[in-house]
């Protein structure tokens, strides 16, 4: 019997990460010792108090019912986090909503607020889940190029008026993935004015808000006056507290937006395991010290990796935040060619920039998810290829 898939499935392409994983396994089966710097999955464990809370509560018989939504303790912790970290007053009852990580929110929000044929303004390059949500909503992406010439910030003035009129949403992400830069308050003020003018919902993906360097703390979009009137901010505990497998995060911001998203979500799932919510609440309220420790580890990795790369002639901008490096590739390569060259000859796995949008060509994304020793080993392997010495090329 032959089954015909829906047209909607055309939007669910095989992700490059699956292709790279399969090829990595093939190389490993051939005896290669691969160093994988492609996926942004934290290699660090959650702090002990998170593990202990989940473990302790999981042994109690009354913890296994549906939670349906965020428990009051979790919502109040989100509100307290914004007050303590960003000096913002967020109503825990109406301006906070539980999500199963950031991706859950980012994929579903377009289905609530975009009609088929609407434009959704997205950063280019940008996180792959944005396009998935757009496809599910049967909307159309309008790419906002992130270029070095503009500080890797979208140029709102370049968006045609006819596109803005047909746009229902704008997605932003600072510190960014894959481009690890931060936005300033002046940019966010322009975003708010643009959104008000064109009646566009702004969704700010703040998943890397706790991973920053040199003491330069990122600005929460919601901290800018007027932001809550035009949008929401999503966040996750996957990166900040290494709770990636727990699948917990939140949406904060405009109450009517959250009410609508919650209406949809109430038809899709039954909430997050209560012990995970309790542990997440403790992390948000009491785990500031752990953020400092994690930032120190990632900054040490960043500095080590960037210095090592520059020593072999690979001039890479130093990231301002997040767990990624956005690295230009040698002339004569496409990003996918360069990735497979590294896999074949250096046994190092990185992600082609083209996977994140048209403007990603010419770059690769490298995740700082290994310890310093392996990061240095990866650079030493690349050095042997002489890709950055006197413009020599392997292929």
C-alpha positions in Angstrom: 0.0 0.0 0.0 1.3 3.4 -0.9 0.8 6.3 1.5 0.7 9.9 0.2 2.2 12.5 2.4 0.6 15.9 2.8 2.0 18.9 1.0 2.8 20.3 4.5 5.6 17.7 4.8 7.5 19.5 2.1 8.4 22.0 4.8 10.1 19.3 6.9 13.4 18.8 5.2 16.0 16.4 6.4 18.2 18.6 8.6 21.9 18.9 7.8 22.6 17.8 11.3 21.2 14.3 10.5 23.3 14.1 7.3 26.4 15.1 9.2 25.7 12.6 11.9 25.3 9.8 9.4 28.5 10.7 7.7 30.3 11.0 11.0 29.2 7.5 12.0 30.5 6.3 8.6 33.9 7.8 9.2 34.0 6.5 12.7 33.2 3.0 11.4 36.2 3.4 9.1 38.4 4.0 12.1 38.4 7.8 12.3 38.4 9.5 15.7 35.9 12.3 15.0 35.7 15.5 17.0 32.1 16.8 16.7 31.6 20.6 17.0 28.4 20.7 15.0 25.5 20.5 17.4 24.9 23.0 20.2 24.2 20.3 22.8 25.9 21.2 26.1 28.5 18.8 27.3 28.3 20.0 30.9 25.8 18.5 33.4 23.2 20.5 35.2 24.3 21.7 38.7 23.9 19.2 41.5 20.9 20.9 43.1 18.9 20.5 39.9 19.8 16.8 39.6 19.0 16.3 43.3 15.7 18.0 43.1 14.5 16.0 40.1 15.8 12.8 41.6 14.2 13.4 45.0 10.8 14.5 43.8 10.7 11.7 41.2 10.5 9.1 44.0 7.3 10.6 45.3 4.0 9.0 44.2 2.1 12.2 43.8 4.4 13.8 41.2 3.2 12.0 38.1 0.0 13.7 37.2 -0.6 16.2 34.4 0.6 19.7 35.1 -1.2 21.1 32.1 0.5 24.5 32.4 3.3 26.1 34.4 3.0 25.5 38.1 2.7 28.7 40.2 6.2 28.1 41.6 7.7 28.1 38.1 5.8 31.1 36.8 6.8 33.1 39.9 10.4 32.1 39.4 10.4 33.5 35.9 8.9 36.7 37.1 11.5 36.9 39.9 14.3 36.2 37.3 13.3 39.1 35.2 13.1 41.4 38.2 16.5 40.3 39.5 18.4 40.0 36.3 16.8 42.6 34.0 14.9 45.0 36.4 11.6 44.2 34.7 8.2 43.7 36.3 6.5 40.7 34.8 3.1 39.4 36.0 3.6 35.7 36.8 -0.1 35.0 36.2 -0.7 36.7 32.9 2.7 37.5 31.3 4.5 34.1 31.8 3.8 30.9 30.0 5.5 27.5 30.3 6.9 25.9 27.1 8.8 22.7 26.4 12.0 24.5 25.7 12.4 27.4 23.2 11.9 25.4 20.1 8.4 24.4 21.2 7.4 28.0 21.4 9.2 29.2 18.3 7.6 26.5 16.1 4.1 26.9 17.4 3.7 30.7 17.7 3.6 31.2 13.9 0.7 28.8 13.7 -1.2 31.1 16.1 -0.5 34.4 14.5 0.3 33.9 10.8 -2.1 33.0 8.1 -1.2 31.1 4.9 0.7 33.5 2.6 1.7 36.0 5.3 5.3 37.0 5.5 7.3 36.3 8.6 10.5 38.4 8.9 13.4 36.2 10.0 17.2 36.7 10.5 19.3 35.3 7.7 21.3 33.3 8.8 19.0 32.1 11.6 18.1 29.1 13.7 16.7 26.3 11.6 13.5 26.0 13.7 12.3 29.4 12.5 11.7 28.0 9.0 10.0 25.0 10.4 7.4 27.1 12.2 6.9 29.2 9.1 6.3 26.1 7.0 3.8 24.7 9.5 1.9 28.0 9.4 2.0 27.9 5.6 3.5 31.4 5.7 6.5 32.8 3.8 9.9 33.8 5.1 11.3 37.2 4.3 15.0 37.0 5.0 16.6 39.9 6.8 20.3 39.5 6.0 22.8 39.7 8.9 26.0 41.2 7.4 29.3 42.2 8.8 28.9 45.6 7.3 25.8 46.2 9.5 27.2 44.6 12.6 25.2 41.5 11.9 21.9 43.3 12.8 18.9 43.4 10.4 18.6 46.5 8.4 14.9 47.4 9.0 15.0 50.3 6.6 15.7 48.0 3.7 12.5 46.0 4.2 10.1 47.0 1.4 6.9 48.6 2.6 4.8 46.1 0.6 6.5 43.3 2.5 6.0 44.9 5.8 2.3 45.4 5.1 2.0 41.6 4.5 4.1 40.6 7.5 2.4 39.3 10.7 5.6 38.5 12.7 9.2 39.3 13.1 11.6 36.8 14.8 14.9 38.1 16.4 17.6 36.3 18.2 20.4 38.0 20.2 22.8 36.8 21.3 22.4 34.9 18.1 22.6 31.4 16.7 24.4 30.9 14.5 25.8 34.5 14.5 27.0 35.1 18.1 26.5 38.9 18.4 24.4 41.1 20.7 21.9 43.8 19.9 21.8 47.2 21.5 18.9 49.2 23.0 18.9 51.6 20.0 18.2 48.7 17.7 15.4 47.3 19.8 13.8 50.8 19.9 13.8 50.8 16.1 12.3 47.3 16.2 9.5 48.5 18.5 8.7 51.5 16.3 8.7 49.3 13.2 6.4 46.8 14.8 4.0 49.5 15.9 3.9 51.1 12.5 3.2 47.9 10.7 1.2 46.0 13.4 3.8 43.2 13.6 4.2 40.7 16.5 7.9 40.6 17.6 9.2 37.3 19.0 12.7 37.5 20.5 14.5 34.2 21.0 16.7 34.8 24.1 17.9 31.3 24.6 21.5 32.4 25.0 20.8 35.3 27.3 22.9 33.8 30.1 25.9 32.9 27.9 27.9 36.0 27.4 31.5 37.1 27.5 33.8 39.8 28.9 31.1 40.8 31.4 28.9 42.3 28.7 25.4 41.2 29.7 22.9 41.0 26.9 19.8 43.3 26.9 16.5 41.5 27.3 14.1 42.8 24.6 11.4 43.1 27.3 13.5 45.6 29.2 13.1 48.2 26.5 10.1 50.5 27.0 7.2 49.5 24.7 8.5 46.0 24.0 5.9 44.2 25.9 3.2 46.1 23.9 4.5 44.6 20.6 5.9 41.2 21.5 7.2 38.4 23.6 10.5 36.8 24.6 11.2 33.1 24.6 13.9 31.4 26.7 15.1 28.0 27.7 17.0 26.4 30.5 18.7 24.1 28.0 21.8 26.2 27.6 21.8 28.3 30.8 21.5 25.3 33.2 22.3 22.4 30.8 18.8 21.0 31.1 18.5 20.3 27.4 16.9 16.9 27.8 14.4 18.2 30.4 12.7 20.3 27.7 11.6 23.3 29.8 11.5 27.0 29.0 9.0 29.8 28.9 7.4 32.7 26.9 7.1 36.0 28.6 5.5 39.2 27.4 2.2 40.4 26.0 -0.7 38.7 27.9 -3.0 38.4 24.9 -0.3 36.7 22.9 0.3 34.2 25.7 -3.4 33.6 26.1 -3.7 32.7 22.4 -0.6 30.5 22.4 -1.9 28.7 25.5 -5.2 28.1 23.9 -3.4 26.3 21.1 -1.0 24.4 23.4 -3.9 23.2 25.5 -4.9 21.1 22.5 -1.4 19.6 22.0 0.1 18.6 25.3 -0.3 18.2 29.0 2.6 20.2 30.4 6.1 19.4 31.8 6.9 16.9 34.5 6.4 18.6 37.8 9.8 17.7 39.3 11.5 19.3 36.3 9.4 22.5 36.8 10.3 22.7 40.5 14.0 22.2 39.7 13.8 24.9 37.0 12.2 27.3 39.4 15.1 26.7 41.9 17.6 27.3 39.1 16.0 30.6 38.1 15.7 31.8 41.7 18.9 30.5 43.2 21.2 29.5 40.4 22.9 32.8 39.5 26.2 31.5 40.8 26.1 28.6 38.3 25.7 31.0 35.4 28.9 32.7 36.4 30.7 29.3 36.5 29.3 28.3 33.1 30.2 31.6 31.5 33.8 31.3 32.8 34.1 27.8 31.3 32.7 28.9 27.9 34.9 32.1 27.9 38.0 30.0 28.5 37.0 27.7 25.6 36.3 30.7 23.4 39.6 32.4 24.1 41.5 29.2 23.6 39.8 28.3 20.4 40.0 31.8 18.8 43.6 32.2 19.7 44.5 28.8 18.3 42.7 29.5 15.1 44.4 32.9 14.6 47.7 31.2 15.2 47.2 29.1 12.1 46.0 32.0 10.0 42.2 31.4 10.5 41.0 34.9 11.5 37.7 34.4 13.3 35.7 37.2 15.0 35.5 36.6 18.8 31.9 35.8 19.8 30.0 38.2 22.1 27.7 35.5 23.5 26.3 32.1 23.0 28.1 28.8 22.5 29.0 29.2 18.9 31.7 30.6 16.7 30.8 32.0 13.3 33.8 31.4 11.1 34.6 32.6 7.6 35.9 29.8 5.3 38.8 29.9 2.8 38.2 31.2 -0.7 37.5 28.6 -3.3 35.1 26.5 -1.1 31.4 26.5 -0.6 30.5 26.0 3.1 29.3 22.4 2.5 32.5 21.6 0.6 34.6 22.9 3.4 32.6 20.9 6.0 33.2 17.7 4.2 36.8 18.5 3.6 37.2 18.9 7.4 35.3 15.6 8.0 37.3 13.7 5.5 40.8 15.0 6.2 40.8 16.5 9.7 38.0 14.3 11.2 36.4 17.4 12.6 32.6 18.0 12.3 31.2 21.6 11.9 28.0 22.9 10.4 27.8 24.7 7.0 26.6 28.2 7.2 24.3 27.6 4.3 22.1 25.4 6.6 21.0 28.6 8.3 19.9 30.6 5.3 21.2 32.1 2.1 23.4 34.7 3.8 25.1 31.9 5.7 27.1 30.8 2.7 30.8 31.5 3.2 30.8 30.6 6.9 30.7 27.6 9.2 29.2 27.3 12.7 31.4 25.8 15.3 30.0 24.8 18.7 32.2 25.2 21.8 30.8 22.0 23.3 34.1 20.2 24.0 36.8 20.8 26.5 39.9 22.9 25.7 42.0 19.9 25.0 39.7 18.7 22.2 39.2 22.2 20.8 42.9 22.6 20.5 43.2 19.2 19.0 40.6 20.1 16.4 42.6 23.2 15.4 45.8 21.3 15.2 44.1 18.8 12.8 42.9 21.7 10.6 46.4 23.2 10.7 47.9 20.2 9.0 45.6 20.7 6.0 47.4 24.1 5.3 44.1 25.6 4.3 45.0 29.0 5.8 48.7 29.1 4.8 49.7 31.0 1.7 46.2 30.3 0.3 47.0 26.6 -0.2 44.0 24.5 -0.6 43.5 20.8 -0.3 41.1 20.4 -3.2 
